[in-house]
Amino acid sequence: MAKIKITLTRSRYGFKKDQRDTVKALGLRKIGQSVVKDNTPVIRGMVDKIKHMVKYEILDEQKEDR
């Protein structure tokens, strides 16, 4: 499954409570912090809801040989 990297670019404050809660639910706390999540419809919906506060990129699934 592909992954999505989400980075918080704007402060949570000054926005509606449901948007602040969405940022918190994604695990983002500080500006510039990034998280990597599975690219599911649920996560994409959350990102779409706060797209004005974050930047995101789809990561290709590459398996590392160890």
Secondary structure, 3 states (H helix, E strand, C coil): CCEEEEEECCCCCCCCHHHHHHHHHCCCCCCCCEEEEECCHHHHHHHHHCCCCEEEEEECCCCCCC
